[in-house]
Structures are given as structure tokens and as C-alpha cells.
Amino acid sequence: MAMKFRPLHDRVLVRRVTQDEKSAGGIIIPETAQEKPQEGEIVAAGAGRISDDGAVHALDVKAGDKILFGKWSGTEVKIDGEELLIMKESDVLGIVG
């Protein structure tokens, strides 16, 4: 998918992973009762953090990385009809896998 959006500096664009609509016992959970997943995939990443002396420090994450992030992290945006999150790299808790 060609993304027409590039985050600036130390921000990343994240797509949440899809969550199962059934519980382990087979009960169907309505979308309004589901918690939003705290796991996602980085769609795009900025160039890096700019320090006070003007040097650019590259990000530790890149497009395609599976990540965990905080429950209240990021800002929800809609790009090309898809709901995504924009967050700072510091909101990323870790890389999965």
C-alpha cells in the first residue's frame, strides 16, 4: 500500500492489530465492549529526533516492526479511510518478535 503520509522527526504512524471478536469460551464480544489493542505495526516512521545541537538521531524502530505501546498513547487519525495512530517513539514500549 502506498502511503501518502510521512511522520516528522521522532513520530511514527501505527496500524493497530485486529482483535478477535470471540472470547476463549466462544462468546461474541460486541465492538463497543472491546478494549482497543495495545499492539500494532509501524506503517511509517520519521527521520529521527533532532538534538539541541542540530544532529539527527535515528529512530530504533522502522516500518514493518510489530510494537507494543501504552494504553493512552498516540493520536487517532484517519488516512485514506483507515484509522491509524500517530505517536512519538518514546510512547513505544518495545518491539515484538
Secondary structure, 3 states (H helix, E strand, C coil): CCCCCCCCCCEEEEEECCCCCECCCCCECCHHHCCCCCEEEEEEECCCEECCCCCEECCCCCCCCEEEECCCCCEEEEECCEEEEEEEHHHEEEEEC
